[in-house]
Amino acid sequence: MTADFRLRRAVPADLPALLALENASFSYDRMSARQFRRHLDSPSALLLVADDTPALLGSALLFFREHSSLARLYSLATATAARGRGIGRALLAAAEAGARARGCNRLRLEVRQDNAAAVQLYETQGYRRIAALDSYYDDGAAAWRYEKPLQAGS
Ligand SMILES: CC(C)(COP(=O)(O)OP(=O)(O)OC[C@H]1O[C@@H](n2cnc3c(N)ncnc32)[C@H](O)[C@@H]1OP(=O)(O)O)[C@@H](O)C(=O)NCCC(=O)NCCS
C-alpha cells in the first residue's frame, strides 16, 4: 500500500469529480451539486478529498453544530478502483483531526447495517455502536449509529 495521495479540503474545481464519486458510491440519499457547493465554504461543514491529481480518489464530509462538541461524519467514500489502499482510513483520520481542531470531542456517524466494509472500517478505528435505527435510509434499510471519543492529540 502506498500513500500516493494528498488529503486536502475540497475546492469548487472538485465538484464534478465529487458528484461522480457520489453517484458511483451511493444509490440513495445522494448529495447534489448544489449541496456540495454549499458545504465547500460553510462554517458548519468540512469537506475533505483524497487527491491523486488528476484523479480524485475519495471524500469525507463532516458536519458541525454551533455550541456542540459532537461532530457528525455524514459521508465517506473511496473511488471503486482505489479501494483497499488505506484511503478510507486516512480520510477518516483526517476527519477526526478536523473535528478535534474545531473543539469537538466526539464523532458520530450512521452506516447501513449491511455495509460490511464500512462497519469493519469504523469498528477497527475505535468506533462503538450506540444505537440501531430501523428504516433509517430512503430505501428502508436499517442503520447502526457509531460514536468515537476524540481525545486531544489522539
Ligand atoms: C467503506 C469505504 C469508504 C472503505 O474505503 P477504502 O479506502 O477501501 O478502505 P481502506 O482501504 O482504508 O480500508 C481500511 C479498513 O476498512 C476495512 N475494510 C475496507 N474494505 C473492506 C472490505 N471490502 N471488507 C471488509 N473490510 C473492509 C478493513 O478493516 C480495512 O483495513 P485493512 O485493509 O487493514 O483490512 C469504501 O468501501 C467505500 O467508499 N464504500 C462505498 C461508500 C460507503 O459505503 N461509505 C461508507 C458509508 S458513509
The ligand as a Tripos MOL2 file, in Angstrom:
@<TRIPOS>MOLECULE
LIG
   48    50     1     0     0
SMALL
NO_CHARGES

@<TRIPOS>ATOM
      1 C1        -16.1650    1.9600    3.1260 C.3       1 LIG1
      2 C2        -15.0880    2.5550    2.2120 C.3       1 LIG1
      3 C3        -15.0890    4.0740    2.3880 C.3       1 LIG1
      4 C4        -13.7190    1.9810    2.6170 C.3       1 LIG1
      5 O1        -12.7420    2.6860    1.8520 O.3       1 LIG1
      6 P1        -11.3160    2.0590    1.4680 P.3       1 LIG1
      7 O2        -10.4570    3.1810    1.0150 O.co2     1 LIG1
      8 O3        -11.4750    0.9170    0.5420 O.co2     1 LIG1
      9 O4        -10.8300    1.5000    2.8930 O.3       1 LIG1
     10 P2         -9.3370    1.2630    3.3810 P.3       1 LIG1
     11 O5         -8.5050    0.7000    2.2900 O.co2     1 LIG1
     12 O6         -8.8500    2.4880    4.0690 O.co2     1 LIG1
     13 O7         -9.5730    0.1030    4.4610 O.3       1 LIG1
     14 C5         -9.4760    0.3670    5.8490 C.3       1 LIG1
     15 C6        -10.1280   -0.7760    6.6160 C.3       1 LIG1
     16 O8        -11.5290   -0.8420    6.3350 O.3       1 LIG1
     17 C7        -11.9530   -2.2080    6.3450 C.3       1 LIG1
     18 N1        -12.3860   -2.5800    5.0030 N.ar      1 LIG1
     19 C8        -12.2550   -1.8440    3.8710 C.ar      1 LIG1
     20 N2        -12.8120   -2.5090    2.8270 N.ar      1 LIG1
     21 C9        -13.2750   -3.6640    3.3130 C.ar      1 LIG1
     22 C10       -13.9750   -4.7490    2.7470 C.ar      1 LIG1
     23 N3        -14.2980   -4.7810    1.4450 N.pl3     1 LIG1
     24 N4        -14.3480   -5.7720    3.5610 N.ar      1 LIG1
     25 C11       -14.0530   -5.7490    4.8720 C.ar      1 LIG1
     26 N5        -13.3800   -4.7410    5.4770 N.ar      1 LIG1
     27 C12       -13.0200   -3.7130    4.7060 C.ar      1 LIG1
     28 C13       -10.7520   -3.0210    6.7670 C.3       1 LIG1
     29 O9        -10.7690   -3.0730    8.1900 O.3       1 LIG1
     30 C14        -9.6110   -2.1540    6.2710 C.3       1 LIG1
     31 O10        -8.4150   -2.3860    6.9570 O.3       1 LIG1
     32 P3         -7.3440   -3.4620    6.3740 P.3       1 LIG1
     33 O11        -7.0770   -3.0660    4.9510 O.co2     1 LIG1
     34 O12        -6.1780   -3.2920    7.2740 O.co2     1 LIG1
     35 O13        -8.0410   -4.7830    6.4720 O.co2     1 LIG1
     36 C15       -15.3390    2.1580    0.7120 C.3       1 LIG1
     37 O14       -15.5900    0.7770    0.6470 O.3       1 LIG1
     38 C16       -16.4940    2.9060    0.0500 C.2       1 LIG1
     39 O15       -16.3120    4.0150   -0.4630 O.2       1 LIG1
     40 N6        -17.7030    2.3040    0.0000 N.am      1 LIG1
     41 C17       -18.8490    2.9450   -0.6580 C.3       1 LIG1
     42 C18       -19.3410    4.1320    0.1290 C.3       1 LIG1
     43 C19       -19.6430    3.7680    1.5590 C.2       1 LIG1
     44 O16       -20.2520    2.7570    1.8310 O.2       1 LIG1
     45 N7        -19.2240    4.6370    2.5170 N.am      1 LIG1
     46 C20       -19.3950    4.4110    3.9490 C.3       1 LIG1
     47 C21       -20.7140    4.7740    4.4390 C.3       1 LIG1
     48 S1        -20.9750    6.5210    4.5480 S.3       1 LIG1
@<TRIPOS>BOND
     1     1     2 1
     2     2     3 1
     3     2     4 1
     4     2    36 1
     5     4     5 1
     6     5     6 1
     7     6     7 2
     8     6     8 1
     9     6     9 1
    10     9    10 1
    11    10    11 2
    12    10    12 1
    13    10    13 1
    14    13    14 1
    15    14    15 1
    16    15    16 1
    17    15    30 1
    18    16    17 1
    19    17    18 1
    20    17    28 1
    21    18    19 ar
    22    18    27 ar
    23    19    20 ar
    24    20    21 ar
    25    21    22 ar
    26    21    27 ar
    27    22    23 1
    28    22    24 ar
    29    24    25 ar
    30    25    26 ar
    31    26    27 ar
    32    28    29 1
    33    28    30 1
    34    30    31 1
    35    31    32 1
    36    32    33 2
    37    32    34 1
    38    32    35 1
    39    36    37 1
    40    36    38 1
    41    38    39 2
    42    38    40 1
    43    40    41 1
    44    41    42 1
    45    42    43 1
    46    43    44 2
    47    43    45 1
    48    45    46 1
    49    46    47 1
    50    47    48 1
@<TRIPOS>SUBSTRUCTURE
     1 LIG1         1 GROUP 0 **** ****
